[in-house]
Amino acid sequence: MAENAEKLEGPDFEKGCELDKLAEGEMLLGHAFGEPVLVARRGDELFAIGATCTHYGGPLAKGLMVDCIVRCPWHHARFDLRTGAAIAAPALNDVACYKIDKRGEQFFITGKSDKKPARKPKSSPASVVIIGAGAAGGAAAEMLRRQGYDGPVTMVGADEFLPYDRPNLSKDYLAGNAPDEWIPLRAGDFYREQKIETLTKTSAKAIDTKKRQVTLSDGRSLGYGALLLATGAEPVRLEIPGNDLPHVCYLRTLTDSRRIIDKAKNAKCAVVIGSSFIGLEVAWSLRERKLEVAVVGKHAVPLEKVLGRDLGNLVRETHEAHGVKFHLGRMPSAIQDRQVKLDDGTTLKCDLVVVGIGVRPNTALAEEAGIATDNGVLVNEFLETTVPAVFAAGDIARWPDPRAGRIRVEHWVVAQRQGQTAAWNMLGARAPFTLPPFFWSNHFDLHIHYVGHGSGKDRATVLGDLKTKHTSVVFRDGKKVTAVASVGADLENLKAEVALERSDEFHL
C-alpha cells in the first residue's frame, strides 16, 4: 500500500555528517545506500531507521519523536528507533534499522542491522482462535507470531477475502485512485509462511465457553486455549419502500465497494443517504468518478456531533465547492427505479443509491455464549470479556477508556491496535489498552485527523481560521480536553495525542 519512495534528500550519511547538525531530541532526514534514512538523537545515543512509513509511505522525519519512538504524521503509526520495529498500527511492517559509527565529530551509517530481539511470550495458550478477519483479527494474528507464539492460530472470517485495507474502500479505491494490489494487507502466502490457518467464507455459529470450543458454519468444531471475538459490525439497513432495489448499495466489504464501482460505470447521478463519514467519503469518491451527487442527511450540519458546527460546515462547504448537493434535515421516504423521494416531497433523480446511516456491532454470538454485552461486548482494560480466556477487540469491544469512560468506537486504527493488545494479553502481558482513539477522513482537499473521544456535547474551540485548512478544533468537557480534530496540521495532532495520553495540559 505504500506510495513510491520519496526522493533522496538531506546529507549522505555514508559520507558522514557533523554531529552538531543533530541536536538532542531532534531528527534529521538524509540517505544511505540509495534509501531515505532518519537519524534521531537522544542524549549521546544516535539511532537510524528507514525514513518512510510502511503504511502509506508517510515521511517519518515530519513526525514526532517521543522517547525512543517516532510517530508518523499521516496516520499515527509508531516505530521503535532502536530496532525499526512497527510497534503500533496502522503500520504492520518494520522499517530498516541501520548501524551508526561515530568518528570524532562526525557519524557515518555503515550498513543495515539485521538484529531483531528474540521474543518469548510469558505464557502460551494451547491454541488461539480468532473469529473475524478484519482489522482487529488480522492484527492480532500477526502480533501473536511477532511475539514468538508458536502454537496453532486459526483466523475465521465470513468474508471471502483475507484481511484488507477497509478504509480505502470509501476513499481512494472507490474514487479510482488506488489499484487493486493496494487493498490486501498481506499476500496469501504470508499466512501460510506464518502458519496462520485462515478460513474464509466461514462464520462461527456457537461458542461453548465451558468446553472452550467454537462450532463453525461448515459443521466443524475448533478447540481453543484463548479466543478473540472480532466480529465487527454490520450496516444499518433502510426500512422504506424500495430499499431492496438493485441500484441500492451499502458499503462495508470489498465486494460492496466493487459493486458500487461497477454500478457507477453506467451511472450519471447518485444519491447518498447519510451524511456520516462513510456517506461523505462515498460522495467525494463518486464525484471523482464524475457523477452528479446529492447527499441526504437528517442533521442540519453534517458531522456536527463529532466535529462540531464550524468544522462540520467546512466539510459541507468543501463538498459543495466540488459540486455535491446537500439536502439536510431531511429523510428519504421511498426509493424508486430512477429517483429517491424525501419526507418533504422533494424528488431526487438517481441511477445509484448508496446508504450510509451507521452500523450495529455483531454481538449475537457473544450474547448466545453468555458473554456480557451492552452496546457491544463488555471488556476490561486488558480487553478480556466476562468469560475467562475470551477477549474482544474492534467494533464490538466496549472498553474502559481512561479519559472518556466506557466507550465503543468504530475506527480502523483502534481495531488494529486493540487486536495487537489482545494478542499481547493472550500471551500473559497484562497490558492495558489506554491509547486514545484516532481516525482520519478525506474530503477532496480537506484532510481531517481526529484523536480522542468527544461526547457530542463538548465545547468546540477553533484555533485560528478554519478557512486556511491548517488549524485544529479542540473539544472540552468543562476544562478537560476530550478530543482534537486537525485540518492540515498533522504534527499538531500528534502532539495532541501525546497530551491526551499523558493527561497533560493542552497547548498547540
C-alpha positions as CSV (number, residue, x, y, z in Angstrom):
1,M,0.0,0.0,0.0
2,A,2.9,2.3,0.5
3,E,3.4,5.0,-2.1
4,N,6.6,5.4,-4.2
5,A,9.7,6.0,-2.3
6,E,10.4,9.7,-1.7
7,K,13.3,11.4,-3.5
8,L,16.5,11.3,-1.6
9,E,17.0,14.5,0.5
10,G,19.5,15.7,3.0
11,P,23.0,14.6,3.8
12,D,24.6,11.4,2.5
13,F,25.1,9.5,5.8
14,E,27.5,7.1,4.1
15,K,29.9,10.0,3.6
16,G,29.5,11.3,7.1
17,C,27.6,14.0,8.8
18,E,28.6,16.5,11.5
19,L,27.2,15.6,15.0
20,D,26.3,19.2,15.7
21,K,23.8,19.1,12.9
22,L,21.6,16.9,15.1
23,A,20.6,18.4,18.5
24,E,19.3,16.5,21.5
25,G,15.8,15.2,20.8
26,E,15.8,16.1,17.1
27,M,15.5,14.0,14.0
28,L,17.4,14.5,10.7
29,L,16.4,13.2,7.3
30,G,19.2,12.0,5.0
31,H,20.0,9.0,3.0
32,A,22.3,6.0,2.7
33,F,22.7,3.1,0.3
34,G,20.1,4.7,-2.0
35,E,17.3,4.9,0.6
36,P,15.9,7.7,2.7
37,V,17.2,7.3,6.3
38,L,16.1,9.0,9.5
39,V,18.7,9.7,12.2
40,A,17.5,10.6,15.7
41,R,19.4,11.7,18.8
42,R,18.6,11.1,22.4
43,G,21.4,12.2,24.7
44,D,24.6,10.7,23.5
45,E,22.8,7.9,21.6
46,L,22.1,8.0,17.8
47,F,19.5,5.9,16.1
48,A,19.0,5.3,12.4
49,I,16.0,3.8,10.7
50,G,14.2,3.9,7.4
51,A,12.5,7.3,6.9
52,T,9.4,6.1,5.1
53,C,6.3,4.8,7.0
54,T,5.4,1.3,5.8
55,H,1.7,2.1,5.9
56,Y,1.1,4.7,3.2
57,G,4.6,6.0,2.8
58,G,4.4,8.9,5.2
59,P,7.5,11.0,5.9
60,L,8.7,10.0,9.4
61,A,11.0,13.0,9.6
62,K,8.0,15.2,9.7
63,G,6.5,13.2,12.6
64,L,7.1,13.3,16.3
65,M,9.7,11.6,18.4
66,V,8.5,10.5,21.9
67,D,11.1,8.8,24.0
68,C,12.6,6.2,21.6
69,I,9.6,6.0,19.4
70,V,8.8,8.0,16.2
71,R,5.2,8.6,15.2
72,C,4.1,9.0,11.6
73,P,2.4,12.3,10.9
74,W,-0.1,10.9,8.4
75,H,-1.9,8.1,10.4
76,H,0.0,7.9,13.7
77,A,1.8,4.6,13.1
78,R,4.7,4.1,15.6
79,F,8.2,2.7,15.1
80,D,10.9,1.9,17.6
81,L,14.0,3.9,16.9
82,R,16.2,1.2,18.4
83,T,15.1,-1.6,16.1
84,G,12.9,-0.2,13.4
85,A,10.0,-2.4,14.6
86,A,6.5,-1.3,13.8
87,I,5.0,-1.2,17.3
88,A,1.6,0.3,16.7
89,A,-0.8,0.1,13.8
90,P,-1.7,1.1,11.2
91,A,1.8,0.2,10.0
92,L,2.3,-3.6,10.2
93,N,5.8,-3.9,8.6
94,D,9.0,-2.8,10.2
95,V,11.4,-0.2,8.7
96,A,15.1,-0.9,8.2
97,C,17.4,-0.4,11.1
98,Y,21.0,0.9,10.4
99,K,24.4,0.8,12.1
100,I,26.0,4.1,13.1
101,D,29.7,4.6,13.6
102,K,30.9,7.8,15.4
103,R,34.3,9.1,14.3
104,G,35.4,12.3,16.1
105,E,32.8,15.0,15.4
106,Q,31.1,13.0,12.7
107,F,28.8,10.0,12.4
108,F,28.6,7.5,9.5
109,I,25.9,4.9,8.5
110,T,27.8,1.8,7.7
111,G,25.1,-0.7,6.8
112,K,21.8,-2.3,7.9
113,S,21.4,-4.1,11.1
114,D,19.8,-7.5,11.0
115,K,19.5,-7.9,14.7
116,K,15.9,-8.4,15.9
117,P,15.2,-9.1,19.6
118,A,14.1,-12.7,20.2
119,R,10.5,-12.8,21.5
120,K,9.3,-15.3,24.1
121,P,5.8,-15.0,25.4
122,K,5.2,-15.1,29.2
123,S,2.6,-17.8,28.7
124,S,1.3,-19.7,25.7
125,P,-2.3,-20.9,25.3
126,A,-2.7,-24.4,23.8
127,S,-4.2,-22.7,20.7
128,V,-5.7,-19.4,19.6
129,V,-8.9,-19.0,17.6
130,I,-9.8,-15.6,16.2
131,I,-13.4,-15.0,15.0
132,G,-13.2,-12.2,12.5
133,A,-10.7,-11.5,9.7
134,G,-10.9,-7.7,9.7
135,A,-8.6,-5.1,11.2
136,A,-8.6,-6.5,14.8
137,G,-8.5,-10.1,13.8
138,G,-5.7,-9.7,11.3
139,A,-3.6,-7.5,13.5
140,A,-4.0,-10.0,16.4
141,A,-2.9,-13.0,14.3
142,E,0.2,-11.2,13.2
143,M,1.1,-9.9,16.7
144,L,0.9,-13.4,18.1
145,R,3.6,-14.5,15.7
146,R,5.7,-11.4,16.2
147,Q,5.7,-12.0,19.9
148,G,7.1,-15.5,19.5
149,Y,3.9,-17.6,19.9
150,D,4.4,-20.9,18.0
151,G,1.1,-22.6,18.9
152,P,-1.8,-23.1,16.4
153,V,-3.5,-19.9,15.3
154,T,-6.8,-20.1,13.3
155,M,-8.5,-17.0,11.9
156,V,-12.1,-17.5,10.9
157,G,-13.7,-14.9,8.5
158,A,-17.1,-14.6,7.0
159,D,-15.7,-12.5,4.2
160,E,-14.4,-14.2,1.0
161,F,-11.2,-12.3,1.3
162,L,-8.3,-12.3,3.7
163,P,-7.7,-9.1,5.7
164,Y,-7.7,-6.0,3.5
165,D,-7.4,-2.2,3.7
166,R,-11.0,-1.3,4.7
167,P,-10.5,2.5,5.0
168,N,-9.6,2.6,1.3
169,L,-12.9,1.2,0.2
170,S,-14.7,4.5,0.7
171,K,-11.7,6.6,-0.2
172,D,-9.1,6.3,-3.0
173,Y,-10.1,2.8,-4.1
174,L,-13.7,3.8,-4.6
175,A,-12.6,7.0,-6.2
176,G,-10.5,5.0,-8.7
177,N,-7.2,6.4,-7.5
178,A,-5.9,3.2,-5.8
179,P,-5.2,-0.1,-7.6
180,D,-6.4,-3.5,-6.6
181,E,-3.0,-4.5,-5.4
182,W,-3.1,-1.9,-2.6
183,I,-6.1,-3.5,-1.0
184,P,-4.9,-6.8,0.6
185,L,-2.9,-6.2,3.8
186,R,-0.8,-9.3,3.1
187,A,-0.3,-11.7,0.2
188,G,-1.9,-15.1,0.7
189,D,1.4,-16.8,1.2
190,F,2.2,-14.6,4.2
191,Y,-0.4,-16.5,6.3
192,R,1.0,-19.8,5.1
193,E,4.5,-18.8,6.0
194,Q,3.4,-17.6,9.4
195,K,1.5,-20.8,9.9
196,I,-1.8,-18.9,10.5
197,E,-4.7,-21.0,9.3
198,T,-7.3,-18.9,7.5
199,L,-10.8,-20.0,7.0
200,T,-12.7,-17.6,4.6
201,K,-16.4,-17.6,3.8
202,T,-16.8,-19.3,7.2
203,S,-18.6,-18.0,10.3
204,A,-18.8,-19.1,13.9
205,K,-22.3,-20.3,14.9
206,A,-21.8,-21.1,18.6
207,I,-19.2,-20.9,21.4
208,D,-19.1,-23.4,24.2
209,T,-17.2,-21.5,26.8
210,K,-17.0,-24.4,29.2
211,K,-15.6,-26.8,26.7
212,R,-13.6,-24.0,25.0
213,Q,-14.9,-24.9,21.7
214,V,-16.3,-23.0,18.6
215,T,-18.7,-24.5,16.2
216,L,-18.4,-23.2,12.6
217,S,-20.9,-22.8,9.8
218,D,-19.5,-25.8,8.0
219,G,-20.2,-28.0,11.0
220,R,-16.6,-28.3,12.2
221,S,-15.6,-27.6,15.7
222,L,-12.4,-25.8,16.9
223,G,-11.0,-26.1,20.4
224,Y,-9.2,-23.0,21.8
225,G,-6.9,-22.1,24.6
226,A,-7.7,-18.4,24.0
227,L,-10.4,-16.9,21.9
228,L,-10.6,-13.5,20.3
229,L,-14.0,-12.1,19.2
230,A,-13.5,-9.6,16.4
231,T,-16.8,-9.9,14.6
232,G,-17.1,-6.3,13.6
233,A,-20.3,-4.5,12.7
234,E,-23.0,-4.6,10.0
235,P,-24.5,-1.6,8.2
236,V,-27.9,-0.4,9.4
237,R,-30.5,-1.1,6.7
238,L,-33.1,1.3,5.5
239,E,-36.6,0.3,6.1
240,I,-38.5,2.2,3.4
241,P,-40.2,1.2,0.2
242,G,-37.7,0.3,-2.5
243,N,-34.9,-0.4,-0.1
244,D,-34.1,-3.6,-1.9
245,L,-34.0,-2.4,-5.4
246,P,-30.9,-3.5,-7.5
247,H,-29.3,0.0,-7.6
248,V,-29.4,0.4,-3.8
249,C,-25.9,-0.3,-2.2
250,Y,-24.3,-0.4,1.2
251,L,-20.6,-0.2,1.8
252,R,-18.8,-2.4,4.3
253,T,-16.8,-5.0,2.4
254,L,-14.5,-5.2,-0.6
255,T,-17.4,-6.9,-2.5
256,D,-19.6,-3.9,-1.6
257,S,-17.1,-1.4,-2.9
258,R,-16.6,-3.3,-6.1
259,R,-20.3,-3.4,-6.6
260,I,-20.6,0.3,-6.3
261,I,-17.7,0.9,-8.7
262,D,-19.4,-1.4,-11.2
263,K,-22.7,0.4,-11.0
264,A,-21.0,3.8,-11.1
265,K,-19.6,3.0,-14.5
266,N,-23.0,3.3,-16.1
267,A,-24.5,5.9,-13.8
268,K,-24.8,9.7,-14.2
269,C,-26.2,10.7,-10.9
270,A,-26.2,9.2,-7.4
271,V,-27.9,9.8,-4.1
272,V,-26.0,9.2,-0.9
273,I,-28.3,8.6,2.1
274,G,-26.5,9.6,5.2
275,S,-24.1,12.4,5.9
276,S,-21.8,10.3,8.0
277,F,-18.0,9.9,7.4
278,I,-18.7,6.9,5.1
279,G,-21.5,8.7,3.3
280,L,-19.5,11.8,2.7
281,E,-16.4,9.9,1.6
282,V,-18.5,8.0,-0.8
283,A,-19.9,11.3,-2.1
284,W,-16.3,12.5,-2.7
285,S,-15.3,9.3,-4.4
286,L,-18.3,9.4,-6.7
287,R,-17.6,13.0,-7.6
288,E,-14.1,11.9,-8.5
289,R,-15.8,9.5,-11.0
290,K,-17.7,12.5,-12.4
291,L,-21.2,11.5,-11.2
292,E,-23.6,14.1,-10.0
293,V,-24.1,13.5,-6.3
294,A,-26.7,14.5,-3.8
295,V,-26.4,13.8,-0.1
296,V,-29.4,13.4,2.1
297,G,-28.8,13.9,5.9
298,K,-31.1,14.1,8.8
299,H,-29.0,16.6,10.7
300,A,-28.7,20.3,9.8
301,V,-24.9,20.2,9.8
302,P,-23.1,17.1,8.6
303,L,-20.9,15.5,11.2
304,E,-21.7,18.2,13.8
305,K,-21.9,15.7,16.6
306,V,-18.3,14.5,16.1
307,L,-16.6,17.6,14.5
308,G,-18.6,20.5,15.9
309,R,-20.6,23.0,13.9
310,D,-17.7,25.0,12.4
311,L,-15.7,22.1,11.1
312,G,-18.9,20.3,10.0
313,N,-19.9,23.4,8.0
314,L,-16.4,23.4,6.4
315,V,-16.8,19.8,5.3
316,R,-20.2,20.7,3.8
317,E,-18.7,23.8,2.0
318,T,-15.8,21.8,0.7
319,H,-18.2,19.3,-0.8
320,E,-20.4,22.0,-2.3
321,A,-17.4,23.7,-3.9
322,H,-16.9,20.4,-5.7
323,G,-20.4,20.1,-6.9
324,V,-22.1,18.0,-4.2
325,K,-25.7,19.0,-3.5
326,F,-27.0,18.7,0.1
327,H,-30.5,18.0,1.4
328,L,-30.1,18.4,5.1
329,G,-32.6,18.0,7.8
330,R,-34.4,15.5,5.5
331,M,-35.1,11.8,5.5
332,P,-35.8,9.5,2.5
333,S,-39.4,8.2,2.3
334,A,-39.2,5.9,-0.7
335,I,-36.7,4.7,-3.4
336,Q,-37.9,4.1,-6.9
337,D,-36.1,3.0,-10.1
338,R,-34.7,6.4,-11.0
339,Q,-35.4,8.6,-8.0
340,V,-35.5,9.0,-4.3
341,K,-38.4,10.7,-2.6
342,L,-37.8,12.7,0.6
343,D,-40.1,13.4,3.5
344,D,-40.8,16.9,2.4
345,G,-41.9,15.8,-1.1
346,T,-38.6,16.6,-2.9
347,T,-37.7,14.1,-5.6
348,L,-34.0,13.4,-6.4
349,K,-33.0,11.8,-9.7
350,C,-30.5,8.9,-9.5
351,D,-29.1,5.9,-11.2
352,L,-27.3,4.8,-8.0
353,V,-28.2,4.9,-4.3
354,V,-25.6,4.4,-1.6
355,V,-26.8,4.1,2.0
356,G,-24.5,5.0,4.9
357,I,-26.6,5.5,8.0
358,G,-24.5,3.8,10.6
359,V,-23.6,0.3,11.7
360,R,-24.5,-2.1,14.5
361,P,-22.0,-4.3,16.4
362,N,-22.2,-8.1,15.7
363,T,-22.8,-9.2,19.3
364,A,-25.2,-12.1,18.8
365,L,-22.6,-14.8,19.0
366,A,-21.2,-13.4,22.3
367,E,-24.7,-13.0,23.8
368,E,-25.7,-16.5,23.0
369,A,-22.5,-17.7,24.7
370,G,-23.3,-15.9,27.9
371,I,-20.8,-13.2,27.5
372,A,-21.8,-9.8,28.9
373,T,-22.9,-7.2,26.3
374,D,-24.2,-3.7,26.4
375,N,-24.0,-1.8,23.2
376,G,-21.0,-4.0,22.4
377,V,-19.1,-6.8,24.1
378,L,-18.0,-5.6,27.6
379,V,-14.3,-5.9,28.2
380,N,-11.9,-4.8,30.9
381,E,-8.8,-2.7,30.4
382,F,-7.0,-5.8,29.1
383,L,-9.7,-6.4,26.6
384,E,-10.9,-9.6,28.4
385,T,-14.6,-10.3,28.4
386,T,-16.6,-11.6,31.4
387,V,-15.7,-15.2,30.4
388,P,-12.2,-16.5,31.1
389,A,-9.8,-16.8,28.1
390,V,-12.2,-14.9,25.8
391,F,-11.1,-11.5,24.5
392,A,-12.9,-9.0,22.3
393,A,-11.5,-6.2,20.0
394,G,-12.5,-3.8,17.3
395,D,-16.0,-2.5,16.5
396,I,-17.7,-4.9,19.0
397,A,-15.5,-4.1,22.0
398,R,-16.8,-1.6,24.7
399,W,-13.8,-0.9,26.9
400,P,-13.0,1.4,29.9
401,D,-11.1,4.3,28.3
402,P,-9.1,6.2,30.9
403,R,-10.2,9.5,29.6
404,A,-13.8,9.1,28.3
405,G,-15.1,6.2,30.4
406,R,-16.6,3.1,28.9
407,I,-16.8,3.6,25.1
408,R,-17.1,1.7,21.9
409,V,-15.8,3.2,18.6
410,E,-15.7,2.1,15.0
411,H,-12.2,3.3,14.0
412,W,-9.8,1.2,11.9
413,V,-6.7,2.1,13.8
414,V,-8.4,1.4,17.1
415,A,-9.5,-2.0,15.9
416,Q,-6.0,-2.9,14.8
417,R,-4.4,-1.6,18.0
418,Q,-6.9,-3.5,20.1
419,G,-6.2,-6.7,18.2
420,Q,-2.5,-6.2,18.9
421,T,-3.1,-5.5,22.6
422,A,-5.4,-8.5,22.9
423,A,-2.7,-10.7,21.3
424,W,-0.1,-9.5,23.9
425,N,-2.5,-10.2,26.7
426,M,-3.4,-13.7,25.4
427,L,0.3,-14.3,25.9
428,G,0.4,-13.1,29.5
429,A,1.4,-9.4,29.0
430,R,-1.3,-7.8,31.1
431,A,-1.0,-4.7,29.0
432,P,-4.0,-2.2,29.5
433,F,-5.4,-0.7,26.3
434,T,-5.0,3.0,27.0
435,L,-4.3,4.6,23.6
436,P,-6.6,7.4,22.7
437,P,-8.8,6.7,19.6
438,F,-7.6,8.0,16.3
439,F,-9.1,8.2,12.8
440,W,-8.6,10.1,9.6
441,S,-11.1,11.2,6.9
442,N,-10.6,12.7,3.5
443,H,-12.9,15.1,1.6
444,F,-11.4,16.4,-1.6
445,D,-8.5,18.6,-0.5
446,L,-9.7,18.6,3.1
447,H,-7.9,16.0,5.3
448,I,-9.1,15.6,8.9
449,H,-7.2,13.8,11.7
450,Y,-9.1,13.2,14.9
451,V,-7.7,12.0,18.2
452,G,-9.5,11.4,21.4
453,H,-13.2,10.8,22.0
454,G,-15.7,13.6,22.3
455,S,-19.2,13.2,23.7
456,G,-21.1,15.3,21.1
457,K,-21.9,17.8,23.8
458,D,-18.4,19.1,24.3
459,R,-17.5,22.7,23.7
460,A,-15.5,23.2,20.5
461,T,-12.9,25.8,20.2
462,V,-11.3,26.6,16.8
463,L,-7.7,27.6,17.0
464,G,-7.3,30.1,14.2
465,D,-9.1,30.3,10.9
466,L,-10.6,27.0,9.5
467,K,-10.8,28.5,6.0
468,T,-7.0,28.3,5.8
469,K,-7.4,24.5,6.2
470,H,-4.4,24.4,8.6
471,T,-5.7,24.5,12.1
472,S,-7.3,22.4,14.9
473,V,-10.5,22.2,16.8
474,V,-10.2,21.4,20.5
475,F,-13.1,19.7,22.2
476,R,-13.6,20.2,26.0
477,D,-15.8,18.8,28.7
478,G,-15.6,21.6,31.2
479,K,-11.8,22.2,31.4
480,K,-10.8,18.7,30.3
481,V,-9.7,18.2,26.7
482,T,-11.6,15.2,25.2
483,A,-10.5,15.3,21.6
484,V,-8.7,17.3,18.9
485,A,-9.6,17.4,15.2
486,S,-6.9,18.8,13.0
487,V,-7.0,20.0,9.4
488,G,-3.7,20.2,7.6
489,A,-2.0,20.2,11.0
490,D,-0.5,16.7,11.2
491,L,2.2,17.5,13.7
492,E,-0.2,19.4,16.0
493,N,-2.5,16.4,16.0
494,L,0.4,14.1,17.1
495,K,1.2,16.5,19.9
496,A,-2.4,16.4,20.9
497,E,-2.3,12.6,21.0
498,V,0.7,12.7,23.4
499,A,-1.0,15.3,25.6
500,L,-4.1,13.1,25.8
501,E,-2.1,10.0,26.6
502,R,-0.3,11.8,29.4
503,S,-3.3,13.9,30.6
504,D,-1.1,16.9,30.2
505,E,-2.3,20.5,29.9
506,F,-3.1,21.1,26.3
507,H,-1.1,23.6,24.2
508,L,-0.8,23.9,20.4
